[in-house]
């Protein structure tokens, strides 16, 4: 569910990216990303894409509009993230979003036109409030039933939870 990550992180007391120590940044946004990129066979751009930190309301609204319109947006969401992290694309820009949608055979115009509509913005707000209520302090975050898994390094745990839940419960 697309949501305002910055707002959720702030609401939950996570340290904003710009306030983290250089050592933290160098490790988690440098070495850790390099290792995971190699491990997953997913090339990345530098430590952080140059457009990182921009307002993601338009791309998130586009994804929500796609869901509302009945599209399977998984390919589009993957395409946007790949373009951001691998190609340093500015996915906050309408022209970039249009081009990327076309690469996955989705007509971009209707989704971009609806992306900032009151109905889509209301869903974006509801998703953000839900993320805050469920303590989603970062991305990616996955829920299997009500058990939360934070970080792409938890995918193996998510896979296991889909067939055999872990003991205990997440409080949210």
DSSP file (Angstrom, degrees, kcal/mol; ACC not computed):
  #  RESIDUE AA STRUCTURE BP1 BP2  ACC     N-H-->O    O-->H-N    N-H-->O    O-->H-N    TCO  KAPPA ALPHA  PHI   PSI    X-CA   Y-CA   Z-CA
    1    1 A X              0   0    0      0, 0.0     2,-0.1     0, 0.0    59,-0.0   0.000 360.0 360.0 360.0 115.9    0.0    0.0    0.0
    2    2 A X        +     0   0    0     58,-0.2     2,-0.3    57,-0.1   125,-0.2  -0.403 360.0 160.7 -62.1 132.8    1.6    3.2   -1.0
    3    3 A X        -     0   0    0    124,-0.1     2,-1.3    -2,-0.1     3,-0.1  -0.929  51.4 -84.5-147.5 168.7    2.0    5.6    1.9
    4    4 A X     >  -     0   0    0    120,-0.4     4,-2.3    -2,-0.3     5,-0.2  -0.658  41.5-174.6 -81.4  95.9    3.9    8.7    3.0
    5    5 A X  H  > S+     0   0    0     -2,-1.3     4,-2.9     1,-0.2     5,-0.2   0.897  79.7  52.9 -61.0 -44.4    7.1    7.1    4.3
    6    6 A X  H  > S+     0   0    0      1,-0.2     4,-2.4     2,-0.2    -1,-0.2   0.929 111.0  46.9 -59.7 -45.7    8.6   10.3    5.6
    7    7 A X  H  > S+     0   0    0      2,-0.2     4,-2.5     1,-0.2    -1,-0.2   0.906 113.4  48.3 -63.9 -42.1    5.5   11.2    7.6
    8    8 A X  H  X S+     0   0    0     -4,-2.3     4,-1.9     2,-0.2     6,-0.2   0.932 111.8  49.1 -64.7 -45.1    5.2    7.7    9.0
    9    9 A X  H  <>S+     0   0    0     -4,-2.9     5,-2.4     1,-0.2     4,-0.4   0.916 113.2  47.4 -60.7 -42.8    8.9    7.7   10.0
   10   10 A X  H ><5S+     0   0    0     -4,-2.4     3,-1.2    -5,-0.2    -1,-0.2   0.924 111.0  51.0 -64.0 -44.8    8.6   11.1   11.7
   11   11 A X  H 3<5S+     0   0    0     -4,-2.5    -1,-0.2     1,-0.3    -2,-0.2   0.819 112.0  47.6 -62.9 -31.2    5.4   10.1   13.5
   12   12 A X  T 3<5S-     0   0    0     -4,-1.9    -1,-0.3    -5,-0.2    -2,-0.2   0.390 116.9-110.4 -95.1   3.6    7.0    7.0   14.9
   13   13 A X  T < 5 +     0   0    0     -3,-1.2    -3,-0.2    -4,-0.4    -2,-0.1   0.634  59.6 157.7  82.6  13.7   10.2    8.7   16.0
   14   14 A X      < -     0   0    0     -5,-2.4     2,-0.5    -6,-0.2    -1,-0.2  -0.435  52.3-102.5 -69.0 147.5   12.6    7.2   13.5
   15   15 A X        -     0   0    0     -2,-0.1     5,-0.1     1,-0.1    -1,-0.1  -0.592  40.5-117.6 -72.5 121.2   15.8    9.2   12.9
   16   16 A X    >   -     0   0    0     -2,-0.5     3,-1.9     1,-0.1     4,-0.5  -0.227  23.3-113.0 -57.8 149.9   15.4   11.2    9.6
   17   17 A X  G >  S+     0   0    0      1,-0.3     3,-1.4     2,-0.2    -1,-0.1   0.880 115.8  54.7 -52.6 -44.0   17.9   10.2    7.0
   18   18 A X  G 3  S+     0   0    0      1,-0.3    -1,-0.3     0, 0.0    -2,-0.1   0.622 107.1  51.6 -68.8 -12.6   19.6   13.6    7.1
   19   19 A X  G <  S+     0   0    0     -3,-1.9    -1,-0.3     2,-0.1    -2,-0.2   0.391  84.5 107.3-105.0   1.9   20.2   13.4   10.8
   20   20 A X  S <  S-     0   0    0     -3,-1.4    -4,-0.0    -4,-0.5    -3,-0.0  -0.475  79.4 -97.3 -79.2 152.9   21.9    9.9   10.9
   21   21 A X     >  -     0   0    0     -2,-0.1     4,-2.6     1,-0.1     5,-0.2  -0.244  27.0-117.3 -66.6 157.5   25.6    9.7   11.6
   22   22 A X  H  > S+     0   0    0      1,-0.2     4,-3.1     2,-0.2     5,-0.2   0.877 117.1  54.4 -62.5 -37.0   28.0    9.5    8.6
   23   23 A X  H  > S+     0   0    0      2,-0.2     4,-2.1     1,-0.2    -1,-0.2   0.920 109.5  46.9 -62.9 -43.4   29.1    6.1    9.9
   24   24 A X  H  >>S+     0   0    0      2,-0.2     4,-2.8     1,-0.2     5,-0.5   0.946 114.9  46.7 -61.2 -48.8   25.5    4.9    9.9
   25   25 A X  H  X5S+     0   0    0     -4,-2.6     4,-2.3     1,-0.2     5,-0.2   0.932 111.3  50.7 -60.0 -47.9   24.9    6.3    6.4
   26   26 A X  H  <>S+     0   0    0     -4,-3.1     5,-1.8    -5,-0.2     4,-0.2   0.873 117.8  39.7 -60.1 -38.4   28.1    4.8    5.1
   27   27 A X  I  <>S+     0   0    0     -4,-2.1     5,-3.3     3,-0.2     6,-0.4   0.979 124.3  32.6 -76.4 -58.0   27.3    1.4    6.4
   28   28 A X  I  <5S+     0   0    0     -4,-2.8     5,-0.3     1,-0.2    -3,-0.2   0.846 130.3  34.4 -73.6 -33.7   23.6    1.0    5.7
   29   29 A X  I  <<S+     0   0    0     -4,-2.3    -1,-0.2    -5,-0.5    -3,-0.2   0.368 132.6  28.7-101.8   4.9   23.4    3.1    2.6
   30   30 A X  I  >5S+     0   0    0     -3,-0.3     4,-2.5    -5,-0.2    -3,-0.2   0.503 127.3  21.0-120.5 -87.5   26.8    2.0    1.3
   31   31 A X  I  ><S+     0   0    0     -5,-1.8     4,-2.5     1,-0.2     5,-0.2   0.904 124.6  49.7 -60.5 -45.9   28.2   -1.3    2.3
   32   32 A X  H  ><S+     0   0    0     -5,-3.3     4,-2.6     1,-0.2     5,-0.2   0.924 112.6  47.9 -60.5 -44.1   25.0   -3.1    3.2
   33   33 A X  H  > S+     0   0    0     -6,-0.4     4,-2.6    -5,-0.3    -1,-0.2   0.903 110.6  52.2 -63.8 -40.3   23.3   -2.0   -0.1
   34   34 A X  H  X S+     0   0    0     -4,-2.5     4,-2.2     2,-0.2    -2,-0.2   0.941 111.7  45.9 -60.0 -47.3   26.3   -3.1   -2.1
   35   35 A X  H  X S+     0   0    0     -4,-2.5     4,-2.9     1,-0.2    -2,-0.2   0.932 114.9  46.0 -63.1 -46.4   26.2   -6.6   -0.5
   36   36 A X  H  X S+     0   0    0     -4,-2.6     4,-2.6     2,-0.2     6,-0.2   0.876 110.7  53.7 -66.7 -36.2   22.5   -7.0   -0.9
   37   37 A X  H  X>S+     0   0    0     -4,-2.6     5,-2.4    -5,-0.2     4,-0.8   0.929 113.1  43.2 -62.1 -43.7   22.6   -5.8   -4.5
   38   38 A X  H ><5S+     0   0    0     -4,-2.2     3,-0.6    -5,-0.2    -2,-0.2   0.935 114.3  50.4 -65.6 -45.8   25.3   -8.4   -5.2
   39   39 A X  H 3<5S+     0   0    0     -4,-2.9    -2,-0.2     1,-0.2    -1,-0.2   0.879 118.6  37.3 -60.4 -40.5   23.4  -11.1   -3.3
   40   40 A X  H 3<5S-     0   0    0     -4,-2.6    -1,-0.2    -5,-0.2    -2,-0.2   0.492 106.8-122.1 -91.8  -4.3   20.1  -10.5   -5.1
   41   41 A X  T <<5 +     0   0    0     -4,-0.8     2,-0.5    -3,-0.6    -3,-0.2   0.889  69.5 134.0  64.3  37.6   21.7   -9.7   -8.5
   42   42 A X      < -     0   0    0     -5,-2.4    -1,-0.2    -6,-0.2    -2,-0.1  -0.862  49.0-143.9-124.6  94.3   20.1   -6.3   -8.5
   43   43 A X        -     0   0    0     -2,-0.5     2,-0.3    -3,-0.1    -9,-0.0  -0.192  18.6-161.3 -58.3 148.6   22.5   -3.5   -9.5
   44   44 A X        -     0   0    0     42,-0.1     2,-0.6    43,-0.1    42,-0.3  -0.875  20.4-111.5-129.4 162.7   22.1   -0.2   -7.7
   45   45 A X        -     0   0    0     40,-3.7    42,-0.1    -2,-0.3    43,-0.0  -0.853  66.2 -60.2 -95.4 120.9   23.1    3.4   -8.4
   46   46 A X  S    S-     0   0    0     -2,-0.6     3,-0.2     1,-0.2    42,-0.0   0.283  86.3 -54.8  41.7-167.2   25.7    4.8   -6.0
   47   47 A X  S    S+     0   0    0      1,-0.3     2,-0.3    -3,-0.1    -1,-0.2   0.918 127.2   2.9 -70.3 -41.3   25.1    5.0   -2.3
   48   48 A X  S    S-     0   0    0     -4,-0.1    -1,-0.3     4,-0.0    37,-0.0  -0.987  83.9-108.0-145.6 133.3   21.9    6.9   -2.8
   49   49 A X    >   -     0   0    0     -2,-0.3     3,-1.8    -3,-0.2    36,-0.1  -0.281  31.2-121.0 -58.2 146.6   20.1    8.0   -6.0
   50   50 A X  T 3  S+     0   0    0      1,-0.3    -1,-0.1    38,-0.1    40,-0.1   0.710 112.0  50.4 -65.9 -19.3   20.4   11.8   -6.6
   51   51 A X  T >  S+     0   0    0     33,-0.2     3,-1.3    38,-0.1    -1,-0.3   0.345  81.4 127.1 -98.9   6.1   16.6   12.2   -6.6
   52   52 A X  T <   +     0   0    0     -3,-1.8     3,-0.1     1,-0.2    -4,-0.0  -0.348  63.6  35.3 -64.1 141.4   16.1   10.4   -3.3
   53   53 A X  T 3  S+     0   0    0      1,-0.3    -1,-0.2    -2,-0.0     3,-0.1   0.399  83.4 134.2  96.4  -2.5   14.2   12.3   -0.7
   54   54 A X  S <  S-     0   0    0     -3,-1.3     2,-0.4     1,-0.1    -1,-0.3  -0.313  72.1 -80.3 -73.5 164.2   11.8   14.0   -3.1
   55   55 A X        -     0   0    0      1,-0.1     3,-0.3    -3,-0.1     4,-0.2  -0.519  40.8-166.2 -65.2 121.6    8.0   14.2   -2.5
   56   56 A X     >  +     0   0    0     -2,-0.4     4,-2.3     1,-0.2     5,-0.3   0.123  55.7 109.7 -99.9  19.6    6.6   10.8   -3.6
   57   57 A X  H  > S+     0   0    0      2,-0.2     4,-2.8     1,-0.2     5,-0.2   0.925  78.1  49.1 -62.3 -44.8    3.0   11.9   -3.6
   58   58 A X  H  > S+     0   0    0     -3,-0.3     4,-2.4     2,-0.2    -1,-0.2   0.957 115.0  41.1 -64.4 -52.2    2.7   11.8   -7.4
   59   59 A X  H  > S+     0   0    0     -4,-0.2     4,-2.1     2,-0.2    -1,-0.2   0.915 118.2  47.7 -64.0 -39.0    4.2    8.3   -7.9
   60   60 A X  H  X S+     0   0    0     -4,-2.3     4,-2.4     1,-0.2    -1,-0.2   0.908 112.2  50.1 -65.6 -39.5    2.4    6.9   -4.9
   61   61 A X  H  X S+     0   0    0     -4,-2.8     4,-2.9    -5,-0.3    -2,-0.2   0.877 107.8  54.2 -63.5 -37.5   -0.9    8.5   -6.1
   62   62 A X  H  X S+     0   0    0     -4,-2.4     4,-2.0     2,-0.2    -2,-0.2   0.917 109.2  47.6 -62.3 -42.8   -0.3    7.0   -9.6
   63   63 A X  H  X S+     0   0    0     -4,-2.1     4,-2.0     2,-0.2    -2,-0.2   0.918 113.1  47.9 -64.6 -43.0    0.1    3.5   -8.0
   64   64 A X  H  X S+     0   0    0     -4,-2.4     4,-2.7     1,-0.2     5,-0.2   0.921 110.0  52.4 -63.3 -43.4   -3.1    4.0   -6.0
   65   65 A X  H  X S+     0   0    0     -4,-2.9     4,-2.1     1,-0.2    -1,-0.2   0.879 108.0  52.8 -59.9 -37.0   -5.0    5.3   -9.0
   66   66 A X  H  <>S+     0   0    0     -4,-2.0     5,-2.8     2,-0.2     4,-0.3   0.902 109.1  48.4 -63.9 -41.7   -3.8    2.1  -10.8
   67   67 A X  H ><5S+     0   0    0     -4,-2.0     3,-1.4     3,-0.2    -2,-0.2   0.930 111.1  50.2 -62.5 -45.8   -5.2   -0.1   -8.0
   68   68 A X  H 3<5S+     0   0    0     -4,-2.7    -2,-0.2     1,-0.3    -1,-0.2   0.872 108.8  52.8 -60.4 -37.3   -8.5    1.8   -8.1
   69   69 A X  T 3<5S-     0   0    0     -4,-2.1    -1,-0.3    -5,-0.2    -2,-0.2   0.503 121.7-108.3 -78.9  -3.3   -8.7    1.3  -11.8
   70   70 A X  T < 5 +     0   0    0     -3,-1.4    -3,-0.2    -4,-0.3     2,-0.2   0.613  67.7 147.2  89.4  12.2   -8.2   -2.4  -11.4
   71   71 A X      < -     0   0    0     -5,-2.8     2,-1.0    -6,-0.2    -1,-0.3  -0.497  56.2-121.6 -77.9 150.1   -4.6   -2.6  -12.8
   72   72 A X        -     0   0    0     -2,-0.2     3,-0.5     1,-0.1     4,-0.3  -0.836  34.8-176.4 -84.6 103.7   -2.2   -5.2  -11.4
   73   73 A X     >  +     0   0    0     -2,-1.0     4,-3.2     1,-0.2     5,-0.3   0.393  52.9 100.2 -91.0   5.2    0.4   -2.6  -10.4
   74   74 A X  H  > S+     0   0    0      1,-0.2     4,-2.6     2,-0.2    -1,-0.2   0.928  86.0  45.9 -56.3 -46.2    3.1   -4.9   -9.2
   75   75 A X  H  > S+     0   0    0     -3,-0.5     4,-2.5     1,-0.2    -1,-0.2   0.897 114.5  48.3 -64.8 -39.1    5.1   -4.6  -12.5
   76   76 A X  H  > S+     0   0    0     -4,-0.3     4,-2.6     2,-0.2    -2,-0.2   0.934 111.8  48.6 -66.4 -45.4    4.7   -0.8  -12.4
   77   77 A X  H  X S+     0   0    0     -4,-3.2     4,-2.4     1,-0.2     5,-0.2   0.925 113.6  47.4 -60.3 -44.3    5.8   -0.5   -8.8
   78   78 A X  H  X S+     0   0    0     -4,-2.6     4,-2.9    -5,-0.3     5,-0.2   0.918 111.0  51.8 -61.6 -43.5    8.8   -2.7   -9.5
   79   79 A X  H  X S+     0   0    0     -4,-2.5     4,-2.5    -5,-0.2    -2,-0.2   0.903 110.3  48.4 -60.4 -43.2    9.6   -0.6  -12.6
   80   80 A X  H  X S+     0   0    0     -4,-2.6     4,-2.2     2,-0.2    -2,-0.2   0.935 114.2  45.1 -64.4 -46.5    9.5    2.6  -10.6
   81   81 A X  H  X S+     0   0    0     -4,-2.4     4,-3.0     1,-0.2     5,-0.3   0.913 113.7  49.6 -65.5 -41.6   11.7    1.3   -7.8
   82   82 A X  H  X>S+     0   0    0     -4,-2.9     4,-2.8    -5,-0.2     5,-1.0   0.925 111.1  49.3 -62.2 -44.4   14.2   -0.2  -10.2
   83   83 A X  H  X5S+     0   0    0     -4,-2.5     6,-2.7    -5,-0.2     4,-0.5   0.888 115.1  45.5 -62.6 -38.6   14.4    3.0  -12.2
   84   84 A X  H  X5S+     0   0    0     -4,-2.2     4,-0.7     4,-0.2    -2,-0.2   0.965 123.0  31.8 -67.5 -53.7   15.0    5.0   -8.9
   85   85 A X  H  <5S+     0   0    0     -4,-3.0   -40,-3.7    -5,-0.2    -2,-0.2   0.817 131.7  29.2 -81.0 -32.0   17.6    2.7   -7.4
   86   86 A X  H  <5S+     0   0    0     -4,-2.8    -3,-0.2    -5,-0.3    -2,-0.1   0.864 131.6  28.6 -94.4 -41.8   19.3    1.3  -10.4
   87   87 A X  H  <<S-     0   0    0     -5,-1.0    -3,-0.2    -4,-0.5    -2,-0.1   0.441  94.3-124.4-104.8  -1.5   19.0    4.1  -13.0
   88   88 A X     <  +     0   0    0     -4,-0.7    -4,-0.2    -6,-0.3     2,-0.2   0.848  49.1 171.3  59.4  35.3   18.8    7.2  -10.8
   89   89 A X        -     0   0    0     -6,-2.7     2,-1.3    -9,-0.1    -1,-0.2  -0.486  40.4-122.2 -76.9 147.4   15.5    8.2  -12.4
   90   90 A X    >   +     0   0    0     -2,-0.2     3,-1.6     1,-0.2     6,-0.3  -0.721  32.8 178.1 -88.9  89.7   13.5   11.0  -11.0
   91   91 A X  T 3  S+     0   0    0     -2,-1.3    -1,-0.2     1,-0.3   -32,-0.1   0.411  71.7  71.9 -79.6   4.8   10.3    9.2  -10.3
   92   92 A X  T 3  S+     0   0    0    -34,-0.1     2,-0.4   -33,-0.1    -1,-0.3   0.513  82.1  91.8 -88.2  -6.6    8.7   12.3   -8.8
   93   93 A X  S <> S-     0   0    0     -3,-1.6     4,-2.3     1,-0.1     5,-0.2  -0.751  74.5-139.7 -95.4 133.6    8.5   13.8  -12.3
   94   94 A X  H  > S+     0   0    0     -2,-0.4     4,-2.5     1,-0.2     5,-0.2   0.881 101.8  52.6 -57.0 -44.1    5.4   13.3  -14.4
   95   95 A X  H  > S+     0   0    0      1,-0.2     4,-2.2     2,-0.2    -1,-0.2   0.896 109.9  48.7 -63.8 -39.8    7.3   12.7  -17.7
   96   96 A X  H  > S+     0   0    0     -6,-0.3     4,-2.5     2,-0.2    -1,-0.2   0.928 111.5  49.7 -64.6 -44.8    9.4   10.0  -16.1
   97   97 A X  H  X S+     0   0    0     -4,-2.3     4,-2.5     1,-0.2    -2,-0.2   0.900 110.2  51.0 -60.9 -41.6    6.4    8.3  -14.6
   98   98 A X  H  X S+     0   0    0     -4,-2.5     4,-2.0     1,-0.2    10,-0.2   0.936 111.3  47.4 -62.0 -46.4    4.6    8.4  -18.0
   99   99 A X  H  X S+     0   0    0     -4,-2.2     4,-1.2     1,-0.2    -2,-0.2   0.914 113.2  48.0 -61.9 -43.8    7.6    6.8  -19.8
  100  100 A X  H  X S+     0   0    0     -4,-2.5     4,-0.6     1,-0.2     3,-0.3   0.893 108.7  53.4 -67.4 -39.8    8.0    4.1  -17.1
  101  101 A X  H ><>S+     0   0    0     -4,-2.5     5,-2.2     1,-0.2     3,-1.2   0.909 106.2  54.1 -60.7 -41.3    4.3    3.2  -17.2
  102  102 A X  H ><5S+     0   0    0     -4,-2.0     3,-1.6     1,-0.3    -1,-0.2   0.826  98.6  63.0 -63.4 -30.6    4.4    2.7  -21.0
  103  103 A X  H 3<5S+     0   0    0     -4,-1.2    -1,-0.3    -3,-0.3    -2,-0.2   0.714 108.0  42.7 -68.5 -18.1    7.3    0.3  -20.6
  104  104 A X  T <<5S-     0   0    0     -3,-1.2    -1,-0.3    -4,-0.6    -2,-0.2   0.063 122.8-105.1-113.1  22.8    5.0   -2.0  -18.6
  105  105 A X  T < 5S+     0   0    0     -3,-1.6     2,-0.5     1,-0.2    -3,-0.2   0.842  75.6 135.5  60.5  39.3    2.1   -1.5  -21.0
  106  106 A X      < -     0   0    0     -5,-2.2     2,-0.6    -8,-0.1    -1,-0.2  -0.980  59.5-124.2-116.9 128.1    0.0    0.8  -18.8
  107  107 A X     >  -     0   0    0     -2,-0.5     4,-0.6     1,-0.2     3,-0.1  -0.587  25.4-162.9 -68.2 114.6   -1.5    3.9  -20.3
  108  108 A X  H  >  +     0   0    0     -2,-0.6     4,-3.0   -10,-0.2     5,-0.3   0.828  69.4  75.7 -75.6 -31.8   -0.1    6.6  -18.0
  109  109 A X  H  > S+     0   0    0      1,-0.2     4,-2.7     2,-0.2     5,-0.2   0.897  96.9  43.4 -50.8 -56.0   -2.5    9.5  -18.7
  110  110 A X  H  > S+     0   0    0      1,-0.2     4,-1.5     2,-0.2    -1,-0.2   0.876 116.9  47.8 -60.4 -36.7   -5.5    8.4  -16.7
  111  111 A X  H  X S+     0   0    0     -4,-0.6     4,-1.2    -3,-0.2    -1,-0.2   0.912 113.9  45.7 -71.5 -41.1   -3.4    7.3  -13.8
  112  112 A X  H  < S+     0   0    0     -4,-3.0     4,-0.5     1,-0.2    -2,-0.2   0.878 111.4  53.2 -68.4 -36.5   -1.4   10.5  -13.7
  113  113 A X  H  < S+     0   0    0     -4,-2.7     3,-0.3    -5,-0.3    -1,-0.2   0.845 116.3  39.5 -65.2 -32.6   -4.6   12.6  -14.1
  114  114 A X  H >< S+     0   0    0     -4,-1.5     3,-1.9    -5,-0.2     6,-0.4   0.612  91.2  92.3 -90.0 -13.6   -6.1   10.8  -11.1
  115  115 A X  T 3< S+     0   0    0     -4,-1.2    -1,-0.2     1,-0.3    -2,-0.1   0.789  96.8  31.1 -56.8 -34.1   -3.0   10.6   -8.9
  116  116 A X  T 3  S+     0   0    0     -4,-0.5    -1,-0.3    -3,-0.3    -2,-0.1   0.182  90.7 127.3-111.0  16.6   -3.6   13.9   -7.1
  117  117 A X  S <> S-     0   0    0     -3,-1.9     4,-2.9     1,-0.1     5,-0.3  -0.322  74.2-109.6 -69.3 156.2   -7.4   13.7   -7.1
  118  118 A X  H  > S+     0   0    0      1,-0.2     4,-2.1     2,-0.2     5,-0.1   0.875 118.0  52.4 -55.3 -38.7   -9.3   14.0   -3.8
  119  119 A X  H  > S+     0   0    0      2,-0.2     4,-1.6     1,-0.2    -1,-0.2   0.925 113.6  41.9 -65.6 -44.0  -10.3   10.3   -3.9
  120  120 A X  H  > S+     0   0    0     -6,-0.4     4,-2.5     2,-0.2    -2,-0.2   0.909 113.2  52.7 -70.4 -41.5   -6.7    9.1   -4.4
  121  121 A X  H  X S+     0   0    0     -4,-2.9     4,-2.4     1,-0.2    -1,-0.2   0.877 107.2  53.7 -60.9 -37.0   -5.3   11.6   -1.9
  122  122 A X  H  X S+     0   0    0     -4,-2.1     4,-2.3    -5,-0.3    -1,-0.2   0.891 109.6  47.2 -64.5 -39.6   -7.8   10.3    0.7
  123  123 A X  H  X S+     0   0    0     -4,-1.6     4,-2.8     2,-0.2    -2,-0.2   0.900 110.9  51.8 -67.5 -40.1   -6.6    6.7    0.1
  124  124 A X  H  X S+     0   0    0     -4,-2.5     4,-2.2     2,-0.2  -120,-0.4   0.916 111.1  47.9 -60.1 -44.1   -3.0    7.8    0.4
  125  125 A X  H  X S+     0   0    0     -4,-2.4     4,-2.6     2,-0.2    -2,-0.2   0.911 111.6  49.6 -63.3 -43.7   -3.8    9.5    3.7
  126  126 A X  H  X S+     0   0    0     -4,-2.3     4,-2.4     1,-0.2    -2,-0.2   0.904 110.7  50.3 -63.9 -41.2   -5.7    6.4    4.9
  127  127 A X  H  X S+     0   0    0     -4,-2.8     4,-2.4     2,-0.2    -1,-0.2   0.903 111.3  49.3 -61.6 -40.9   -2.7    4.2    4.0
  128  128 A X  H  X S+     0   0    0     -4,-2.2     4,-2.3     2,-0.2    -2,-0.2   0.919 111.1  48.5 -65.8 -44.1   -0.3    6.6    5.8
  129  129 A X  H  X S+     0   0    0     -4,-2.6     4,-2.6     1,-0.2    -1,-0.2   0.895 111.7  50.1 -62.6 -39.8   -2.5    6.6    8.9
  130  130 A X  H  X S+     0   0    0     -4,-2.4     4,-2.3     2,-0.2    -2,-0.2   0.916 108.9  52.0 -64.1 -42.6   -2.7    2.8    8.8
  131  131 A X  H  <>S+     0   0    0     -4,-2.4     5,-3.1     2,-0.2    -2,-0.2   0.909 112.0  46.2 -60.0 -42.5    1.1    2.6    8.5
  132  132 A X  H ><5S+     0   0    0     -4,-2.3     3,-1.5     3,-0.2    -2,-0.2   0.934 112.1  50.5 -65.4 -46.3    1.5    4.8   11.5
  133  133 A X  H 3<5S+     0   0    0     -4,-2.6    -2,-0.2     1,-0.3    -1,-0.2   0.844 113.4  46.0 -60.5 -34.4   -1.1    2.8   13.5
  134  134 A X  T 3<5S-     0   0    0     -4,-2.3    -1,-0.3    -5,-0.2    -2,-0.2   0.328 116.1-114.6 -93.4   7.7    0.8   -0.4   12.6
  135  135 A X  T < 5 +     0   0    0     -3,-1.5     2,-1.1     1,-0.2    -3,-0.2   0.851  49.1 170.7  64.3  39.2    4.2    1.1   13.4
  136  136 A X      < +     0   0    0     -5,-3.1    -1,-0.2     1,-0.2  -124,-0.1  -0.713   2.3 166.9 -81.3 101.7    5.6    0.9    9.9
  137  137 A X        +     0   0    0     -2,-1.1     2,-0.3    -3,-0.1    -1,-0.2   0.338  56.6   9.5-102.9   5.5    8.8    2.9   10.5
  138  138 A X  S    S-     0   0    0     -3,-0.0     2,-0.4  -124,-0.0    13,-0.1  -0.972  82.1 -65.1-168.0 179.2   10.6    2.0    7.2
  139  139 A X  S    S+     0   0    0     -2,-0.3    13,-0.2     1,-0.2     2,-0.1  -0.999  97.6  32.8-139.3 138.1   10.4    0.5    3.8
  140  140 A X  S    S+     0   0    0     -2,-0.4    11,-3.6    11,-0.2     2,-0.4   0.443  74.2 165.3 -85.0 148.8   10.1   -2.1    2.7
  141  141 A X  E     -A  150   0A   0      9,-0.2     2,-0.4    -2,-0.1     9,-0.2  -0.994  13.2-168.0-127.5 136.3    7.7   -3.5    5.3
  142  142 A X  E     -A  149   0A   0      7,-3.1     7,-2.9    -2,-0.4     2,-0.4  -0.929   7.7-155.8-123.3 146.7    5.7   -6.6    4.8
  143  143 A X  E     -A  148   0A   0     -2,-0.4     2,-0.6     5,-0.2     5,-0.2  -0.991   4.6-170.4-120.7 130.5    2.8   -8.1    6.9
  144  144 A X  E >  S-A  147   0A   0      3,-2.3     3,-2.5    -2,-0.4     2,-0.4  -0.980  80.5 -40.1-115.7 115.1    1.9  -11.8    6.8
  145  145 A X  T 3  S-     0   0    0     -2,-0.6    17,-0.0     1,-0.3    16,-0.0  -0.571 125.5 -35.1  55.5-119.5   -1.4  -11.9    8.7
  146  146 A X  T 3  S+     0   0    0     -2,-0.4     2,-0.6    -3,-0.1    -1,-0.3   0.241 112.4 112.9-111.5  14.9   -0.5   -9.4   11.4
  147  147 A X  E <   -A  144   0A   0     -3,-2.5    -3,-2.3    22,-0.1     2,-0.3  -0.776  59.1-143.7 -90.8 123.3    3.1  -10.2   11.7
  148  148 A X  E     -A  143   0A   0     -2,-0.6     2,-0.4    -5,-0.2    -5,-0.2  -0.672  16.1-173.1 -93.1 139.3    5.4   -7.4   10.6
  149  149 A X  E     -A  142   0A   0     -7,-2.9    -7,-3.1    -2,-0.3     2,-0.5  -0.991   9.3-159.6-129.5 121.0    8.7   -7.9    8.7
  150  150 A X  E     +A  141   0A   0     -2,-0.4    -9,-0.2    -9,-0.2   -11,-0.1  -0.883  50.4  23.6-106.7 129.5   10.9   -4.8    8.1
  151  151 A X  S >  S-     0   0    0    -11,-3.6     3,-2.0    -2,-0.5   -11,-0.2   0.225  78.8 -97.3 102.3 144.1   13.6   -4.7    5.4
  152  152 A X  G >  S+     0   0    0      1,-0.3     3,-1.3     2,-0.2     4,-0.2   0.720 117.7  70.7 -64.4 -20.0   14.4   -6.5    2.2
  153  153 A X  G 3  S+     0   0    0      1,-0.2    -1,-0.3     2,-0.1     3,-0.2   0.464  90.0  62.9 -75.9   0.9   16.7   -8.7    4.2
  154  154 A X  G <>  +     0   0    0     -3,-2.0     4,-2.4     1,-0.1     3,-0.5   0.311  68.2 105.3-103.2   7.0   13.6  -10.3    5.8
  155  155 A X  H <> S+     0   0    0     -3,-1.3     4,-2.7     1,-0.3     5,-0.2   0.864  78.0  53.6 -58.9 -37.2   12.2  -11.7    2.5
  156  156 A X  H  > S+     0   0    0      1,-0.2     4,-2.0     2,-0.2    -1,-0.3   0.876 109.7  48.8 -64.7 -34.9   13.3  -15.3    3.5
  157  157 A X  H  > S+     0   0    0     -3,-0.5     4,-2.6     2,-0.2    -2,-0.2   0.882 110.0  51.3 -70.3 -38.0   11.4  -14.9    6.8
  158  158 A X  H  X S+     0   0    0     -4,-2.4     4,-1.7     2,-0.2    -2,-0.2   0.936 109.0  51.8 -61.3 -46.0    8.3  -13.6    4.9
  159  159 A X  H  X S+     0   0    0     -4,-2.7     4,-0.6     1,-0.2    -2,-0.2   0.917 111.9  45.8 -58.3 -44.7    8.5  -16.6    2.6
  160  160 A X  H >X S+     0   0    0     -4,-2.0     4,-3.2     1,-0.2     3,-1.4   0.922 108.7  55.8 -64.0 -43.6    8.6  -18.9    5.6
  161  161 A X  H 3< S+     0   0    0     -4,-2.6    -1,-0.2     1,-0.3    -2,-0.2   0.784  97.4  64.8 -62.0 -27.0    5.8  -17.1    7.4
  162  162 A X  H 3< S+     0   0    0     -4,-1.7    -1,-0.3    -3,-0.2    -2,-0.2   0.802 119.1  23.1 -66.1 -26.8    3.6  -17.6    4.3
  163  163 A X  H << S+     0   0    0     -3,-1.4     2,-0.3    -4,-0.6    -2,-0.2   0.697 139.2  20.5-109.0 -27.2    3.7  -21.4    4.9
  164  164 A X  S  < S-     0   0    0     -4,-3.2    -1,-0.2    -5,-0.1    -2,-0.2  -0.800  79.4-138.8-148.0  98.6    4.5  -21.7    8.6
  165  165 A X        -     0   0    0     -2,-0.3     2,-0.2    -3,-0.1     3,-0.1  -0.163  23.5-113.0 -58.8 150.3    3.9  -18.7   10.9
  166  166 A X        -     0   0    0      1,-0.1    -1,-0.1    -9,-0.1     2,-0.0  -0.489  36.4 -98.8 -78.1 152.9    6.4  -17.7   13.5
  167  167 A X  S    S+     0   0    0     -2,-0.2    -1,-0.1     2,-0.0     2,-0.0  -0.323  87.4  30.7 -66.4 155.8    5.5  -18.1   17.2
  168  168 A X  S    S-     0   0    0     -3,-0.1     2,-0.3     2,-0.0    -2,-0.0  -0.161  81.5 -99.5  85.5 177.7    4.4  -15.1   19.1
  169  169 A X        -     0   0    0    -22,-0.0     2,-0.4    -2,-0.0   -22,-0.1  -0.972  14.7-121.4-139.5 153.1    2.6  -12.0   17.8
  170  170 A X        -     0   0    0     -2,-0.3    -2,-0.0   -24,-0.1   -24,-0.0  -0.799  30.6-131.5 -88.1 135.2    3.3   -8.5   16.7
  171  171 A X              0   0    0     -2,-0.4    -1,-0.1     1,-0.3   -24,-0.1   0.645 360.0 360.0 -69.4 -14.0    1.3   -6.1   18.9
  172  172 A X              0   0    0    -26,-0.2    -1,-0.3   -38,-0.2   -25,-0.1   0.481 360.0 360.0 -93.8 360.0   -0.2   -4.0   16.2
